[in-house]
């Protein structure tokens, strides 16, 4: 028997070895449960996570498409909030420059995913409306509710803000409005044969403007994160952000972020696939759902954060959230989808039609004039909110034909 034991390829496991193995497994399990607690249970939106499997089940078991749309839309709320949280965790390890880029990218990840899926399904109308609605929502609804609620909560406090970051974002938004106005005017010129131009030049002009917008956005990011970063970091941001420490590791954060992105992609696909059925079931125009409902639900947590900072009289952070997100959508997501459509030979231009372009330009101009004196109070917020209500009413009563939703590829002189 002694010889048989000595013939074994592995030494016999002692009780201490078994104890170490159990402890190792306990540490791994303990770390997993801790991460699970931070990611899922670490938010007040945890009950909404139950809607995610319900949306998937509703799709698999072929429930009503309006139900699938509603559940998917609600399920995107906690997922979008957790993606922002996870990007912040990774930013602690990646450094300020890479972290800033990551936060900027993940901040509007649901909008980007929805836009790319709409592009893949040739629903160019939904794509444009959703990006338009996200920009207007940030400018009027988010900023308006923040100024209104924060102004009422801080009536007896000085209400000034640093205009450097606001001016940089508003400058980008004015560039975006210029591009959209010129494209709209150019399309009018093509339609009425005022000058010697053709339809394909309209598409080429849109792509040229998209490249210019992307260059402007990259230049602004380099300006804020590299050369003039000190101008955009206020003392209140130092107090609220820099003092924090990461609660989960880099690898865990990255793994969770990948998983959340996959779930957002699944639910966004459900939303895009069932939006027409929801529109018919609810008696609402697709344009209203895309411009108003999608941005409100998709950015609910970001909106709440901006209002909370305004309550604390920290309007610089609020402006960074609302204006920064609007600039990213207008100068990054919109031209990015145009470039992707260019690569895929899809007819996607920057012509948002007269009503949509006018709404966007007026929203940008109203916000610019509202913030021009560097002060804020509740009346400014009230005006912005009322502007958003009027815009919502316009899109609610504007019935959109189905051919405005689907835009098939168009060939002009051999080009699409």
C-alpha positions in Angstrom: 0.0 0.0 0.0 2.9 2.3 0.7 4.2 1.7 -2.7 0.9 2.3 -4.3 0.7 5.8 -2.7 4.2 6.6 -3.9 3.1 5.7 -7.5 0.4 8.5 -7.6 1.3 11.3 -10.0 0.1 13.9 -7.5 0.8 14.1 -3.8 -2.1 13.4 -1.5 -4.1 16.6 -0.7 -3.8 17.6 2.9 -6.6 19.1 4.9 -4.7 22.5 4.9 -4.7 22.4 1.1 -8.4 21.8 1.0 -8.9 24.6 3.4 -6.8 26.9 1.1 -8.9 25.8 -1.9 -12.1 26.6 -0.2 -10.8 30.0 0.9 -9.7 30.7 -2.7 -13.1 29.8 -4.0 -14.7 31.9 -1.3 -12.6 34.9 -2.2 -13.6 34.6 -5.9 -17.2 34.2 -5.0 -17.0 37.0 -2.5 -15.5 39.3 -5.1 -18.2 38.3 -7.6 -21.0 39.0 -5.2 -19.4 42.3 -4.2 -19.2 43.4 -7.8 -22.8 42.1 -8.4 -23.9 44.2 -5.4 -22.2 47.3 -6.7 -23.3 47.0 -10.3 -26.9 45.9 -9.9 -27.9 46.7 -6.3 -25.8 49.9 -6.1 -28.5 52.0 -7.9 -32.0 53.0 -6.9 -33.1 51.9 -10.3 -32.5 48.2 -9.4 -36.2 47.3 -9.5 -36.2 48.3 -13.2 -33.7 45.6 -14.0 -36.6 43.1 -13.7 -38.1 44.6 -16.8 -35.1 43.5 -19.0 -35.8 39.8 -18.9 -39.5 40.6 -19.2 -38.9 42.5 -22.5 -36.8 39.6 -23.8 -39.5 37.1 -22.8 -42.2 39.2 -24.4 -40.2 39.2 -27.6 -39.5 35.4 -27.5 -43.1 34.5 -26.7 -44.5 36.9 -29.3 -46.5 39.2 -27.0 -48.0 42.3 -28.5 -45.4 44.5 -30.2 -46.5 47.5 -28.2 -45.7 45.6 -25.0 -42.3 44.7 -26.3 -41.6 48.3 -27.2 -42.8 49.6 -23.8 -40.8 47.0 -21.8 -37.7 47.5 -23.9 -37.9 51.3 -23.5 -38.2 51.0 -19.7 -35.4 48.4 -19.5 -33.0 50.8 -21.2 -33.2 53.2 -18.3 -31.2 51.3 -15.7 -28.9 49.9 -18.3 -27.9 53.4 -19.6 -27.3 54.5 -16.0 -25.1 51.6 -15.2 -23.1 52.0 -18.4 -22.2 55.6 -17.3 -21.3 54.2 -13.8 -19.0 51.5 -15.3 -17.3 54.0 -17.7 -16.6 56.1 -14.6 -15.0 53.2 -12.9 -12.8 52.4 -15.8 -11.9 56.1 -16.0 -10.2 55.9 -12.6 -7.7 53.4 -13.9 -7.3 54.8 -17.5 -6.3 58.3 -16.5 -7.9 61.7 -17.0 -7.5 61.8 -20.8 -8.6 58.3 -21.7 -11.2 58.5 -19.0 -12.6 61.7 -20.3 -12.9 60.2 -23.8 -14.5 57.0 -22.5 -17.0 59.0 -20.4 -17.9 61.1 -23.4 -18.4 58.0 -25.6 -20.4 56.0 -23.1 -22.5 58.9 -22.0 -24.6 58.7 -25.2 -24.0 55.0 -26.0 -27.7 54.1 -26.1 -28.4 56.9 -28.6 -25.5 55.7 -30.8 -26.7 52.1 -30.7 -30.3 53.1 -31.5 -29.1 55.3 -34.4 -26.8 52.6 -35.9 -29.6 50.0 -35.6 -32.1 52.4 -37.3 -29.5 52.9 -40.0 -29.1 49.2 -40.5 -32.9 48.8 -40.9 -33.0 51.8 -43.3 -35.2 53.8 -40.9 -33.4 57.0 -41.6 -36.4 59.0 -40.3 -36.3 57.4 -36.9 -32.5 57.9 -36.8 -32.7 61.6 -37.5 -35.7 62.1 -35.2 -34.0 60.3 -32.3 -30.8 62.3 -32.5 -32.7 65.5 -33.0 -34.8 64.7 -30.0 -31.8 63.9 -27.8 -30.2 67.3 -28.6 -33.4 69.3 -28.0 -34.2 67.3 -24.8 -30.8 68.1 -23.4 -31.0 71.8 -24.3 -34.5 72.6 -23.3 -35.9 69.8 -21.0 -32.8 69.0 -19.0 -31.3 72.4 -18.8 -34.7 74.0 -18.4 -35.8 71.8 -15.5 -32.4 72.2 -13.9 -32.5 76.0 -14.0 -36.1 76.1 -12.8 -35.8 73.7 -9.9 -32.3 74.9 -8.9 -33.3 78.5 -9.2 -36.2 77.9 -6.8 -34.1 76.0 -4.4 -31.3 78.7 -4.3 -33.3 81.9 -4.4 -31.1 83.6 -1.8 -27.8 82.5 -3.2 -25.6 84.0 -5.9 -26.3 82.4 -9.2 -23.4 82.9 -11.6 -21.5 80.3 -13.6 -18.3 80.0 -15.5 -19.0 80.6 -19.2 -15.8 79.0 -20.6 -17.2 75.5 -20.9 -20.7 76.7 -21.9 -19.3 78.9 -24.6 -17.2 76.1 -26.1 -20.2 73.8 -26.3 -22.5 76.4 -27.7 -19.9 77.3 -30.3 -20.0 73.7 -31.5 -23.8 73.7 -31.5 -23.8 76.8 -33.6 -21.5 75.1 -36.1 -23.9 72.2 -36.3 -26.9 74.5 -36.8 -25.0 76.3 -39.6 -24.3 72.9 -41.4 -28.0 71.9 -41.1 -29.3 75.3 -42.4 -26.9 75.2 -45.3 -27.9 71.7 -46.3 -31.6 72.5 -46.0 -31.0 75.6 -48.2 -28.9 73.7 -50.6 -31.7 71.1 -51.0 -34.1 73.8 -51.8 -31.7 75.1 -54.5 -31.5 71.7 -56.0 -35.3 71.2 -56.0 -36.0 74.5 -57.6 -33.1 74.5 -60.1 -32.0 77.9 -59.1 -28.3 77.1 -59.7 -26.6 74.5 -61.7 -26.4 71.8 -59.1 -27.7 68.2 -58.9 -28.9 65.8 -56.2 -25.7 64.0 -55.8 -23.9 67.2 -54.8 -26.3 67.5 -51.9 -25.2 64.2 -50.5 -21.5 65.0 -51.1 -22.0 68.4 -49.3 -23.5 66.5 -46.3 -20.6 64.2 -46.1 -18.2 67.1 -46.4 -20.0 68.9 -43.5 -20.0 65.7 -41.5 -16.2 65.5 -41.8 -15.8 69.1 -40.8 -18.1 68.5 -37.7 -16.1 65.5 -36.7 -12.9 67.5 -36.9 -14.4 70.3 -34.8 -15.5 67.8 -32.2 -12.1 66.1 -32.0 -10.4 69.5 -31.8 -12.7 70.5 -28.9 -12.0 67.3 -27.1 -8.2 67.8 -27.5 -8.7 71.4 -26.3 -10.6 70.4 -23.2 -8.7 67.2 -22.2 -5.1 68.1 -23.2 -4.1 71.7 -23.9 -6.6 73.7 -21.8 -7.9 71.1 -19.3 -7.5 73.4 -16.4 -10.0 75.8 -17.8 -12.8 73.2 -17.7 -12.2 71.7 -14.2 -14.1 73.8 -11.6 -13.7 73.5 -7.9 -17.1 71.9 -7.5 -16.1 69.1 -9.9 -13.0 68.5 -7.8 -15.1 68.2 -4.7 -17.7 65.9 -6.2 -15.6 63.7 -8.6 -11.9 63.7 -7.8 -12.4 62.7 -4.2 -14.2 59.5 -5.2 -12.5 56.2 -5.4 -13.3 53.1 -7.6 -15.4 50.5 -6.0 -14.8 47.6 -8.5 -11.7 46.5 -10.4 -10.7 47.4 -14.0 -11.3 43.9 -15.4 -14.6 43.5 -13.7 -15.8 47.0 -14.9 -14.8 46.2 -18.5 -16.6 42.8 -18.4 -19.7 44.3 -16.9 -19.6 47.2 -19.5 -19.4 44.7 -22.3 -22.4 42.8 -20.9 -24.5 45.9 -20.4 -23.7 47.0 -24.0 -24.9 43.7 -25.3 -28.2 44.1 -23.4 -28.6 47.7 -24.6 -28.1 46.5 -28.2 -30.8 43.8 -27.8 -33.4 46.1 -26.3 -32.6 48.9 -28.7 -33.2 46.4 -31.6 -36.6 45.6 -30.0 -37.4 49.3 -29.8 -36.5 50.0 -33.5 -38.3 46.9 -34.7 -41.6 47.7 -32.9 -41.8 51.5 -33.0 -44.4 51.5 -35.8 -46.6 49.0 -34.0 -46.4 51.1 -30.8 -47.2 54.2 -32.8 -50.3 52.6 -34.2 -51.4 51.1 -30.9 -51.0 54.3 -28.9 -52.3 56.6 -31.6 -49.1 58.7 -31.5 -47.0 59.8 -34.5 -43.7 58.0 -34.9 -42.0 61.4 -35.0 -43.4 62.2 -31.5 -42.3 58.9 -30.1 -38.8 59.3 -31.6 -38.3 63.0 -30.8 -39.9 63.1 -27.4 -40.4 59.7 -25.7 -37.1 58.0 -26.7 -34.8 60.8 -25.4 -36.8 61.3 -22.2 -36.6 57.6 -21.3 -33.1 56.9 -22.6 -31.6 59.9 -20.7 -33.7 59.8 -17.6 -30.8 59.2 -15.2 -28.6 61.8 -16.9 -31.5 64.2 -16.6 -32.0 63.5 -12.9 -28.2 64.0 -12.3 -28.3 67.4 -13.9 -31.3 68.5 -11.8 -29.6 67.2 -8.6 -26.5 69.2 -9.2 -28.6 72.3 -9.9 -30.4 71.8 -6.5 -26.9 71.9 -4.9 -26.2 75.2 -6.7 -23.5 73.5 -8.8 -24.6 74.7 -12.2 -21.3 74.3 -13.9 -21.7 70.5 -13.6 -25.3 70.8 -14.9 -24.1 72.8 -17.9 -21.4 70.3 -18.6 -24.0 67.5 -18.6 -26.6 69.1 -20.7 -24.6 71.2 -23.2 -21.8 68.6 -23.4 -24.2 65.8 -24.3 -25.9 68.0 -26.9 -22.6 69.0 -28.5 -21.5 65.3 -28.6 -24.8 64.3 -30.3 -24.7 67.1 -32.9 -21.0 67.1 -33.6 -20.2 63.4 -33.2 -23.1 61.1 -33.4 -24.9 62.8 -36.3 -21.9 63.0 -38.6 -20.7 59.6 -37.5 -23.9 58.0 -38.6 -23.5 59.9 -41.9 -20.0 58.5 -42.4 -21.2 55.0 -41.5 -24.0 55.3 -44.0 -21.4 56.6 -46.6 -19.4 53.4 -46.0 -22.5 51.2 -46.4 -23.6 53.1 -49.6 -26.8 54.3 -47.9 -28.4 57.7 -48.9 -28.1 59.5 -45.5 -27.6 63.3 -45.6 -27.9 66.1 -43.1 -31.2 67.4 -44.4 -33.5 67.1 -41.4 -36.4 68.7 -43.3 -37.8 72.2 -42.6 -39.7 71.6 -39.3 -36.9 69.5 -37.7 -34.1 71.9 -38.8 -36.0 74.9 -37.6 -36.7 73.3 -34.3 -33.1 72.4 -33.8 -31.7 75.8 -34.8 -34.2 77.7 -32.6 -33.5 75.5 -29.6 -29.8 76.2 -30.0 -30.3 80.0 -30.4 -32.7 80.2 -27.4 -30.2 78.3 -25.2 -27.4 80.6 -26.4 -29.2 83.8 -25.6 -30.4 82.3 -22.3 -26.8 81.8 -21.1 -25.1 84.8 -22.7 -25.0 86.9 -19.5 -23.4 84.2 -17.3 -26.3 84.1 -14.7 -29.2 81.8 -14.1 -32.5 81.9 -12.3 -35.8 80.0 -12.4 -37.4 82.2 -15.0 -34.9 81.1 -17.6 -35.6 77.5 -16.8 -39.4 78.1 -17.1 -39.0 79.6 -20.5 -36.9 76.7 -21.7 -39.4 74.2 -20.4 -42.3 76.0 -22.1 -40.3 76.0 -25.4 -39.9 72.2 -25.0 -43.7 71.8 -24.3 -44.5 73.7 -27.5 -42.1 71.6 -29.6 -43.6 68.4 -28.1 -47.1 69.6 -29.1 -46.0 70.3 -32.6 -44.6 66.8 -33.1 -47.7 65.3 -31.4 -50.1 66.9 -33.8 -47.9 66.4 -36.9 -48.9 63.2 -38.5 -45.9 61.6 -40.3 -46.4 59.4 -43.3 -44.6 56.1 -43.3 -42.4 57.0 -46.3 -40.7 59.6 -44.0 -39.6 56.7 -41.7 -38.0 54.4 -44.3 -35.6 56.0 -46.7 -34.4 53.5 -49.3 -31.1 53.9 -51.0 -31.3 56.2 -54.0 -29.0 56.0 -56.9 -28.0 59.2 -58.8 -25.5 59.0 -61.7 -24.2 55.6 -60.4 -24.0 56.7 -56.8 -26.3 55.8 -53.9 
